[in-house]
Amino acid sequence: MTSRELQSHFKNGGQVVKTRDDAQPIFLDRDGGAAEPGDLFKLSEGVACSWAKTDEVFGPEILRRRIEPWLTALVQSEHLSLLVGSGLTHAVHSLATKESLPGMDTITFNVLNEEVAAEAKRAAEMAGRGSGNFEDKIRAATELLRGLEILATCKPEEEATEHEQIKALRQSLKEALNSFATSILEGERGLVSAPEERREQAFNYLVSFLMSFASRSGTRERLHVFTTNYDRYIEAGADVAGLRLIDRFVGTVTPVFRAARLEVDLHYNPPGIRGEPRYLEGVARFTKLHGSIDWVDCEQAFRRIGLPFGARETQPYLDAPGLKGTSAMQLMVYPNAAKDRETASHPYVELFRDLAAAICRPNSTVISYGYSFGDDHINRVIEDMLTIPSTHLVLIARGDPTGRLMSTYEKLGRNAQVTLLIGDHFGDLKELVNHYLPKSAIDRTTFRMAELLKARFGTEQPNQSEAGRHEQTGERGADS
């Protein structure tokens, strides 16, 4: 399909799936052209595969038999990482509020605005992101500010026009970052202030989503969650689920970011069992690759402040004793308005190093949800990972508006190592949790049940009628 045909396919409710032994992506159309998730599907015209017939109409019950066991097996890989983009935040917020996330207003700088806009557009087009987003403009303005500071270094303040431009540009950056932080907090506030029933439903799906990956066998290494989001939806979901997140911050009152990676990996041996240790359940590693709304650069250290989830603004919490009058300019959101290259590289360079160390290993699986592949520094690491034959990448998304998902799949050229679940059905959080994600319980119980059934009745699985009943009712064992 061409890029235009692909966009039309997704716009009309089409899906793309590639699992197991599929040699190429399978394109599905909605039966009757229905636009609501959860309806029936059929193979697109000219598409053939081994598990569905031409003109056959099928629903999630057929797709689940194809997808859920495959994802369950991948989740039990030796090393598992979950890469989460803004799609998860949009999905949870929509479940709770039935509305879209608050958007960021267009940034206009009081000085050199045209130059900043032109550079942001150029950088975005090179990366395939269209006309440029908030991060592109902040990055361009930050680099321009640093350049002006260099030009003004050897000139007296009264003679250099750069000094006035520096003041004006720094003030514009401060206002833009403050507005951005406020919009993120507004999105958090929408979740916690939603009607109780919808808020509880949103949190239940968020918890089920996280625990589908975090509930790994005790002999497997912990789940490592990576996110490009600045908000704290994942942290809130982990709190509700009782999932302890380990990151690079150390401390209690105002945790400090440490360059040394702390291997706080608690484990235990069950009573009466000898041999390899088992990791303690309910623990996952957590890395926010682009920083967070509650990270602050203060006194040559990066601290996490006590910013309440959904607060109305950040400044009252930045005025706390010990933070020395910090402002939105010190918020660690990538790319931050740092004064020099060393500060700009740290702590992000450490976080990206964690990503490479976690996924570029044999028998490693990365599951991506809601990430549009708009960050080249992350994409390069994933591309390097796939040069290892035993690694695997799972792409789950509601669509591909920029075309970067499918173009990345083609560019990687590792078809056998990539699973695709793209479309408003597969990417819908409710449909994904209800039908396709592994049940959030360690599969040891499932394996024991299968062994008992085989020993007692000479069968490897429940009879078809019972299996069909479970498919129709959506029963998922310990998923609730």
C-alpha positions as CSV (number, residue, x, y, z in Angstrom):
1,M,0.0,0.0,0.0
2,T,1.1,3.6,-0.7
3,S,1.2,6.0,2.2
4,R,-2.1,7.6,1.1
5,E,-3.8,4.3,0.7
6,L,-2.5,3.3,4.2
7,Q,-4.0,6.4,5.8
8,S,-7.3,5.8,4.1
9,H,-7.2,2.2,5.3
10,F,-6.9,3.2,8.9
11,K,-9.3,6.1,8.6
12,N,-12.0,3.7,7.4
13,G,-11.5,1.4,10.4
14,G,-9.0,-0.9,8.8
15,Q,-6.5,-2.9,10.9
16,V,-3.0,-4.3,10.4
17,V,-2.0,-7.5,12.1
18,K,1.2,-9.6,11.9
19,T,1.9,-12.4,14.4
20,R,3.4,-15.8,14.6
21,D,4.4,-17.2,11.2
22,D,2.8,-14.4,9.1
23,A,5.4,-13.5,6.5
24,Q,3.9,-10.1,5.7
25,P,1.4,-7.7,7.4
26,I,-2.2,-8.8,7.1
27,F,-4.7,-6.0,6.2
28,L,-8.2,-6.3,7.6
29,D,-11.3,-4.3,6.7
30,R,-14.3,-3.8,8.9
31,D,-17.3,-5.8,7.7
32,G,-19.9,-3.4,6.4
33,G,-17.6,-0.4,6.8
34,A,-18.6,0.1,10.5
35,A,-16.6,2.7,12.3
36,E,-16.9,1.5,15.9
37,P,-14.2,-0.7,17.6
38,G,-15.2,-4.3,18.4
39,D,-17.2,-5.0,15.2
40,L,-16.5,-7.8,12.7
41,F,-13.6,-7.9,10.2
42,K,-12.6,-9.6,7.0
43,L,-9.5,-9.8,4.9
44,S,-8.8,-6.8,2.6
45,E,-9.2,-7.3,-1.1
46,G,-6.2,-9.2,-2.5
47,V,-5.0,-10.3,0.9
48,A,-4.5,-14.0,1.7
49,C,-3.2,-15.7,4.9
50,S,-3.2,-19.2,6.4
51,W,-5.6,-18.5,9.3
52,A,-8.6,-16.9,7.6
53,K,-10.4,-17.4,4.3
54,T,-11.3,-14.8,1.7
55,D,-14.7,-13.2,2.4
56,E,-14.8,-14.9,5.8
57,V,-16.2,-12.6,8.5
58,F,-14.7,-13.0,12.0
59,G,-14.4,-11.1,15.3
60,P,-12.2,-10.8,18.3
61,E,-12.8,-14.4,19.4
62,I,-10.9,-15.6,16.3
63,L,-8.2,-12.9,16.5
64,R,-7.6,-13.6,20.2
65,R,-6.8,-17.3,19.5
66,R,-4.2,-16.0,17.1
67,I,-2.8,-13.1,19.2
68,E,-3.1,-13.8,22.9
69,P,-1.0,-17.0,23.2
70,W,1.7,-15.4,21.0
71,L,1.9,-12.3,23.3
72,T,1.8,-14.5,26.4
73,A,4.9,-16.4,25.1
74,L,6.7,-13.1,24.2
75,V,6.0,-11.6,27.7
76,Q,7.9,-14.5,29.2
77,S,11.1,-13.7,27.3
78,E,14.2,-13.6,29.3
79,H,14.3,-9.8,29.2
80,L,11.1,-7.7,28.7
81,S,10.7,-4.0,28.1
82,L,7.6,-1.9,27.7
83,L,8.0,1.3,25.7
84,V,5.0,3.6,26.2
85,G,4.2,6.8,24.3
86,S,1.5,9.4,24.6
87,G,-1.0,7.0,23.2
88,L,-1.5,5.4,26.7
89,T,-2.1,8.8,28.3
90,H,-4.7,9.7,25.6
91,A,-6.4,6.3,26.0
92,V,-6.7,6.5,29.8
93,H,-7.8,10.1,29.7
94,S,-10.5,9.4,27.1
95,L,-11.8,6.5,29.2
96,A,-12.2,8.7,32.2
97,T,-13.4,11.9,30.6
98,K,-14.8,11.0,27.2
99,E,-12.7,14.0,25.9
100,S,-9.3,14.5,24.3
101,L,-6.3,15.6,26.3
102,P,-5.7,19.4,26.5
103,G,-3.5,20.5,23.7
104,M,-0.5,22.8,23.9
105,D,-1.1,26.3,22.5
106,T,1.0,27.5,19.6
107,I,4.3,28.9,20.9
108,T,5.1,32.5,19.9
109,F,8.5,34.0,21.0
110,N,8.8,37.7,21.6
111,V,12.1,37.8,19.7
112,L,13.5,35.9,16.7
113,N,10.2,34.0,16.4
114,E,10.5,33.5,12.6
115,E,14.0,32.1,12.9
116,V,12.9,29.7,15.6
117,A,9.9,28.5,13.7
118,A,12.0,28.0,10.5
119,E,14.6,25.9,12.3
120,A,11.9,23.8,14.1
121,K,10.2,23.1,10.8
122,R,13.5,22.1,9.1
123,A,14.4,19.7,12.0
124,A,10.9,18.2,12.1
125,E,10.8,17.6,8.3
126,M,14.2,15.9,8.4
127,A,12.9,13.6,11.2
128,G,9.6,13.0,9.3
129,R,7.4,14.7,11.9
130,G,5.7,17.2,9.6
131,S,5.8,20.9,10.5
132,G,7.3,20.6,14.0
133,N,6.0,20.2,17.5
134,F,6.5,21.8,20.9
135,E,9.8,20.0,21.5
136,D,11.2,21.1,18.1
137,K,10.5,24.7,18.9
138,I,11.9,24.5,22.4
139,R,15.0,22.8,21.1
140,A,15.5,25.5,18.4
141,A,15.0,28.3,20.9
142,T,17.4,26.7,23.4
143,E,20.1,26.4,20.8
144,L,19.5,29.9,19.6
145,L,19.7,31.2,23.1
146,R,23.1,29.4,23.7
147,G,24.4,30.9,20.4
148,L,23.4,34.4,21.5
149,E,25.1,33.9,24.8
150,I,28.3,32.9,23.0
151,L,28.1,36.0,20.8
152,A,27.6,38.3,23.8
153,T,30.4,36.8,25.8
154,C,33.1,39.2,24.5
155,K,31.0,42.3,24.2
156,P,30.2,44.8,26.9
157,E,26.5,44.7,27.8
158,E,25.9,48.3,26.6
159,E,27.3,47.6,23.2
160,A,25.8,44.1,22.4
161,T,22.3,43.9,21.0
162,E,22.5,40.2,21.9
163,H,22.0,41.0,25.6
164,E,18.5,42.3,25.0
165,Q,17.6,39.4,22.7
166,I,18.9,37.0,25.4
167,K,16.7,38.5,28.1
168,A,13.6,38.5,25.8
169,L,14.2,35.0,24.5
170,R,14.8,33.6,28.0
171,Q,11.6,35.1,29.2
172,S,9.7,33.6,26.3
173,L,11.2,30.2,27.0
174,K,10.2,30.5,30.6
175,E,6.6,31.3,29.7
176,A,6.4,28.5,27.1
177,L,7.7,25.9,29.5
178,N,5.3,27.1,32.3
179,S,2.4,26.9,29.9
180,F,3.5,23.4,28.8
181,A,3.7,22.3,32.4
182,T,0.3,23.7,33.1
183,S,-1.2,21.8,30.2
184,I,0.3,18.5,31.4
185,L,-1.1,19.1,34.9
186,E,-4.5,19.9,33.4
187,G,-4.4,16.5,31.7
188,E,-3.6,14.8,35.0
189,R,-6.4,16.8,36.7
190,G,-8.9,15.6,34.1
191,L,-8.3,12.0,35.2
192,V,-8.6,12.5,39.0
193,S,-11.6,14.8,38.7
194,A,-13.6,12.6,36.4
195,P,-16.8,11.0,37.5
196,E,-16.1,8.2,40.0
197,E,-17.4,5.4,37.9
198,R,-15.5,6.4,34.7
199,R,-12.4,7.2,36.8
200,E,-12.4,3.8,38.4
201,Q,-12.9,2.1,35.0
202,A,-10.0,4.0,33.6
203,F,-7.7,3.1,36.5
204,N,-8.8,-0.6,36.2
205,Y,-7.8,-0.8,32.6
206,L,-4.5,1.1,33.3
207,V,-3.7,-1.4,36.1
208,S,-4.6,-4.4,34.0
209,F,-2.5,-3.1,31.1
210,L,0.6,-2.6,33.4
211,M,0.1,-5.9,35.3
212,S,-0.2,-7.9,32.0
213,F,3.5,-7.2,31.5
214,A,4.7,-6.9,35.1
215,S,3.3,-10.3,36.2
216,R,6.2,-12.3,35.0
217,S,7.5,-15.6,36.2
218,G,9.7,-15.2,39.3
219,T,12.8,-16.6,37.5
220,R,12.6,-14.0,34.8
221,E,14.3,-10.6,35.0
222,R,12.0,-7.7,36.0
223,L,9.9,-5.8,33.5
224,H,11.6,-2.5,32.5
225,V,9.1,0.3,31.6
226,F,10.3,3.1,29.4
227,T,8.2,6.1,28.5
228,T,8.6,9.3,26.6
229,N,5.7,11.0,28.5
230,Y,6.2,13.9,30.9
231,D,3.0,13.2,32.8
232,R,2.6,10.7,35.7
233,Y,-0.2,8.4,34.5
234,I,2.1,5.3,34.8
235,E,3.2,6.2,38.3
236,A,-0.4,6.7,39.3
237,G,-1.4,3.4,37.9
238,A,1.5,1.6,39.6
239,D,0.4,3.1,42.9
240,V,-3.1,1.8,42.5
241,A,-1.8,-1.6,41.4
242,G,0.7,-1.8,44.3
243,L,3.6,-2.1,41.8
244,R,6.9,-0.7,43.1
245,L,8.8,1.2,40.5
246,I,12.6,1.4,40.7
247,D,14.3,4.3,39.0
248,R,17.6,6.3,39.4
249,F,16.3,8.6,42.1
250,V,17.4,8.0,45.7
251,G,15.9,9.6,48.8
252,T,12.6,10.1,50.5
253,V,11.7,13.8,51.0
254,T,13.3,15.1,47.8
255,P,14.9,12.2,45.9
256,V,18.1,12.9,43.9
257,F,19.0,11.5,40.5
258,R,22.1,9.3,40.7
259,A,24.3,8.6,37.7
260,A,25.2,5.2,39.1
261,R,22.6,2.7,38.2
262,L,21.4,1.2,41.4
263,E,20.8,-2.6,41.3
264,V,18.1,-2.8,44.0
265,D,16.9,-6.2,42.9
266,L,15.3,-8.0,45.9
267,H,14.7,-11.7,45.5
268,Y,13.7,-14.6,47.6
269,N,13.7,-18.4,47.6
270,P,10.3,-20.0,48.4
271,P,10.4,-22.2,51.5
272,G,11.7,-25.7,50.7
273,I,12.9,-24.8,47.3
274,R,16.6,-24.8,46.4
275,G,18.3,-23.5,43.3
276,E,18.1,-20.2,41.4
277,P,16.7,-17.2,43.2
278,R,13.2,-15.8,42.4
279,Y,12.7,-12.1,42.0
280,L,10.3,-10.5,44.4
281,E,6.9,-9.9,42.8
282,G,5.3,-6.5,42.3
283,V,8.5,-4.7,41.3
284,A,9.5,-3.1,37.9
285,R,12.2,-0.8,36.7
286,F,11.1,2.6,35.4
287,T,12.8,5.1,33.1
288,K,11.3,8.4,31.8
289,L,13.4,9.0,28.8
290,H,12.4,12.6,28.3
291,G,12.2,13.7,31.9
292,S,9.2,14.5,34.0
293,I,7.0,17.4,35.0
294,D,8.2,17.0,38.6
295,W,12.0,16.8,37.9
296,V,13.9,20.0,38.7
297,D,17.5,21.1,38.0
298,C,18.6,22.7,41.4
299,E,22.0,23.3,42.9
300,Q,23.9,21.1,40.4
301,A,21.6,18.1,41.1
302,F,18.4,16.8,39.6
303,R,15.6,16.4,42.2
304,R,12.1,15.1,42.1
305,I,9.8,17.5,43.9
306,G,6.6,16.7,45.7
307,L,4.2,18.0,43.0
308,P,0.7,16.7,43.6
309,F,-0.9,14.7,40.7
310,G,-3.1,17.2,38.8
311,A,-1.9,20.3,40.7
312,R,-3.1,23.6,39.0
313,E,0.4,25.0,38.5
314,T,4.0,24.2,39.3
315,Q,5.4,27.5,40.6
316,P,4.0,27.3,44.2
317,Y,5.9,24.0,44.6
318,L,9.1,25.4,43.1
319,D,9.1,28.2,45.7
320,A,9.7,25.7,48.5
321,P,12.7,26.2,50.8
322,G,15.8,24.5,49.4
323,L,14.9,25.0,45.7
324,K,16.3,28.6,45.7
325,G,13.6,30.3,43.6
326,T,13.7,27.9,40.7
327,S,11.2,28.4,37.9
328,A,9.8,26.5,34.9
329,M,13.2,27.1,33.2
330,Q,14.6,24.5,35.6
331,L,12.0,21.8,34.8
332,M,13.7,18.7,33.3
333,V,11.5,18.2,30.2
334,Y,13.4,17.2,27.1
335,P,14.9,19.2,25.6
336,N,15.3,21.5,28.6
337,A,16.6,25.1,28.5
338,A,20.0,24.1,29.7
339,K,22.9,26.6,29.7
340,D,25.6,24.3,28.4
341,R,26.1,21.1,26.6
342,E,27.1,19.0,29.6
343,T,23.9,19.9,31.5
344,A,21.9,19.2,28.3
345,S,23.4,15.8,28.0
346,H,22.8,14.8,31.6
347,P,20.7,13.2,32.8
348,Y,19.2,12.2,29.5
349,V,22.4,10.5,28.3
350,E,22.1,8.2,31.3
351,L,18.5,7.4,30.6
352,F,19.2,6.6,27.0
353,R,22.1,4.4,28.1
354,D,19.7,2.5,30.3
355,L,17.5,1.9,27.3
356,A,20.3,0.4,25.2
357,A,21.6,-1.7,28.1
358,A,18.1,-3.1,28.8
359,I,17.0,-4.1,25.3
360,C,20.2,-4.8,23.3
361,R,20.6,-8.3,24.7
362,P,19.8,-11.8,23.5
363,N,16.3,-13.1,24.2
364,S,14.9,-9.6,24.7
365,T,11.4,-8.4,23.8
366,V,10.2,-4.8,23.5
367,I,6.5,-4.1,23.4
368,S,5.7,-0.6,22.2
369,Y,2.3,0.9,22.9
370,G,1.2,4.4,21.7
371,Y,4.7,5.4,20.6
372,S,4.8,6.9,17.1
373,F,8.5,6.4,16.4
374,G,9.1,10.1,16.2
375,D,12.4,10.1,18.2
376,D,15.4,9.0,16.2
377,H,17.6,8.5,19.2
378,I,15.2,5.8,20.5
379,N,14.6,4.3,17.0
380,R,18.4,3.8,16.5
381,V,18.6,1.8,19.7
382,I,15.7,-0.4,18.6
383,E,17.3,-0.9,15.2
384,D,20.5,-2.0,16.9
385,M,18.5,-4.4,19.1
386,L,17.0,-6.2,16.1
387,T,20.4,-7.0,14.8
388,I,20.4,-9.7,17.5
389,P,18.4,-12.6,16.0
390,S,16.7,-13.7,19.3
391,T,15.2,-10.3,20.0
392,H,11.6,-9.3,19.1
393,L,9.6,-6.1,18.7
394,V,5.8,-5.7,19.2
395,L,4.2,-2.6,17.8
396,I,0.7,-1.7,19.1
397,A,-1.0,1.5,18.1
398,R,-4.4,3.0,17.3
399,G,-3.2,4.1,13.9
400,D,-0.3,5.5,11.9
401,P,-1.1,9.1,11.1
402,T,2.4,10.1,10.2
403,G,3.2,6.8,8.4
404,R,6.3,6.3,10.6
405,L,5.2,3.0,12.0
406,M,4.9,1.2,8.7
407,S,7.9,3.0,7.2
408,T,10.0,2.0,10.2
409,Y,8.8,-1.6,9.8
410,E,9.9,-1.6,6.2
411,K,13.2,0.1,7.0
412,L,14.1,-2.4,9.7
413,G,13.9,-5.3,7.3
414,R,13.6,-7.8,10.2
415,N,10.0,-9.0,9.4
416,A,10.3,-12.3,11.4
417,Q,11.3,-10.3,14.5
418,V,8.4,-7.8,14.4
419,T,4.8,-8.2,15.5
420,L,2.2,-5.6,14.3
421,L,-1.1,-4.8,15.9
422,I,-2.2,-1.5,14.4
423,G,-5.6,0.1,14.2
424,D,-8.4,1.6,16.3
425,H,-9.5,-1.9,17.4
426,F,-6.1,-3.4,18.4
427,G,-4.9,-0.1,19.8
428,D,-8.0,0.6,21.8
429,L,-7.1,0.1,25.5
430,K,-10.3,-1.7,26.4
431,E,-10.3,-4.1,23.5
432,L,-6.6,-4.7,24.0
433,V,-7.0,-5.6,27.7
434,N,-10.2,-7.5,27.2
435,H,-9.1,-9.7,24.4
436,Y,-5.5,-9.8,23.5
437,L,-3.1,-9.0,26.4
438,P,-1.8,-11.9,28.6
439,K,-3.8,-12.4,31.7
440,S,-2.2,-10.6,34.7
441,A,-1.2,-13.7,36.6
442,I,1.9,-15.8,36.4
443,D,1.3,-18.6,33.9
444,R,2.7,-21.3,36.1
445,T,-0.9,-22.0,37.2
446,T,-2.1,-22.3,33.6
447,F,0.7,-24.7,32.8
448,R,-0.2,-26.9,35.8
449,M,-3.8,-27.0,34.8
450,A,-2.9,-28.1,31.3
451,E,-0.7,-30.8,32.7
452,L,-3.5,-32.0,34.9
453,L,-6.0,-32.1,32.1
454,K,-3.6,-34.0,29.9
455,A,-2.9,-36.5,32.7
456,R,-6.5,-37.1,33.6
457,F,-8.3,-36.8,30.3
458,G,-5.6,-37.2,27.7
459,T,-6.2,-33.8,26.3
460,E,-4.1,-30.7,26.0
461,Q,-6.8,-28.1,26.2
462,P,-10.4,-27.7,27.3
463,N,-13.1,-28.8,24.9
464,Q,-14.1,-26.4,22.1
465,S,-17.5,-25.6,23.7
466,E,-15.9,-24.6,26.9
467,A,-13.2,-22.6,25.1
468,G,-15.8,-20.8,23.1
469,R,-17.8,-19.9,26.2
470,H,-14.7,-18.3,27.7
471,E,-14.0,-16.4,24.5
472,Q,-17.6,-15.0,24.4
473,T,-17.8,-14.0,28.0
474,G,-14.3,-12.5,28.1
475,E,-13.2,-14.6,31.0
476,R,-9.4,-14.2,31.6
477,G,-8.7,-16.1,34.7
478,A,-7.1,-13.9,37.4
479,D,-7.3,-10.8,35.2
480,S,-9.8,-9.2,37.5
